[in-house]
């Protein structure tokens, strides 16, 4: 029996090694025969399996893949694993995206010569425009000469970040990186000394009642001498690690924005590939309005328009709906002329960090480090975080490579030099220079733009002060009694859409018979009805871009919160903006969530 079990364990490992779970596809996307074979093999392995690596990376975005590639470039013998909760690499990636190639050029000096690059980097920016929209009819172009360098996009590319990540994954695999999509990192694995020594993937086959089904398979433990968290904004493991090791001590609370995006196919004389358009003002804020946000329109070859809106989650009016504001924006004449007659082919949403350098936590912990948007390296005036995420992953990889003697025979080491290496990089210089721009908008749109312009054009970020704040976004929401409900126009089905109709374009899918991954914290069980609904009129029903939250009456006519977790597009907004942050976001079964193809 012992020999038989050893062979079965070996089969489990061989199933992974021989790519029965493909590095570029999730388990759910395998042919049924291969899927069933793997399930049978793993079902025999009743004990929780372990696989050992030198470095385990959580998240196959720019930061995670950049770290993996750089590690293998520095040391081909290092054993690197990347685990990704999306069904395939790129399935959960959403960004604008105008990509600045500075970090990528450092990673691959001749990246345009790499196989498949022409499918990613085919639309270079040729025109760059910035508008102020005073109302629903007018637009005022801001001359480019008045815009700081951070808001210019010469030399950048309009692309799908999900497609770029799939391309990066191919480069990583060619170097020998093992990538496992469709596996959600559920919790850290701790050593006897309290250090992080790996991660554990989520169990699958647990019913909504919490009982094991016939399809039950325990999650695996992927052990690493260093663990790199690259989950993106508000990553669940990253947040848990920050809390356990108190990594946010002494820094401002992270500030967030919610980005909502659509991709359109158009046949319009107004479509000009390579054109980048940003705007502020209507419908989010008047000239002195304090609702922070703006819109973007990117013209990608041959006929695609990437359009979206970012809304700062420090807004006060509980009746505001970011989704409805975006739908209203598309009816502005300048926007409608571009989209009319077109076809919306994709929809999605994702939160992004806006806190800047003031909100970056301690980025190392015993056994690992935090990279990319999990830490919060987005450059707010640029509206870009992909290049800084990629750079942070490369710096983390260099730190690990340079410190191999420290961790090779002693897992769980904290590589504190990662922070100092960050501070010596151009990434840190960018964030220091732009640190006061976003906080200045607390005074309103015009004062915020005036201060940001002066800071970037005149003082170049060298002010002897740094703005800070103490409130979380959830604490900025005003009471319902102090605001009037907002009456949004009904969608016309041509330019604007009902939310659930649009949600179908995200291809979101979760196994229905599983416990909800969106959980009301045990100590906050009374908050939804007694606080959120009673005092704030249930704002989660308006800020959620997937209609996950609604209040219904129980059999006795009392209101209760209903969580439609199957709708979730993994934007993480609910864990940020609900009153008292009463939602804890956890991972569902691997492969669940949106299935973005080119966002």
Secondary structure, 3 states (H helix, E strand, C coil): CHHHHHHHHHHHHHHHHCCCCCCCCCHHHCCHHHHHHHHHHHHHCCCCCEEEEEEEEECCCHHHHHHHHHHHHHCCCCCEEEEECCCCCCCCCCCCCEECCHHHHHHCCCHHHCCCHHHCCCCECCEEEEEEECCCCCCEECCHHHCCHHHCCCCCEECCHHHHHHHHHHHHHHCCCEEEECCCEEEEEECCCCCEEEEEECCEEECCCCCEEEEEECCCEEEEEEEEECCCCCCHHHHHHHHHCCCCCCCCCCCEEEEEEEEEECCCCCCCCCEEEEEEECCCCCCCCCCCEEEEEEEECCCEEEEEEEEECCCCCCCCCHHHHHHHHCCCHHHHHHHCCCEEEEEEEEEEECCHHHHCCCCEECCEEECHHHCCCCECCCCECHHHHHHHHHHHHHHHHHCHHHHCCCCCCCCCHHHHHHHCCHHHHHHHHCCCHHHHHHHCHHHHHHHHHHHHHHHCCCCCCCCCCCCCHHHCCCCHHHCCCCCCCCCCCCCCCCHHHHHHHHCCECCCCCCCCEEECHHHCCHHHHHHHHHHCCCHHHHCCCCCEEEEECCCCCEEEEECHHHCCCCCCHHHHCHHHCEEECCCCCCCECCCCCC
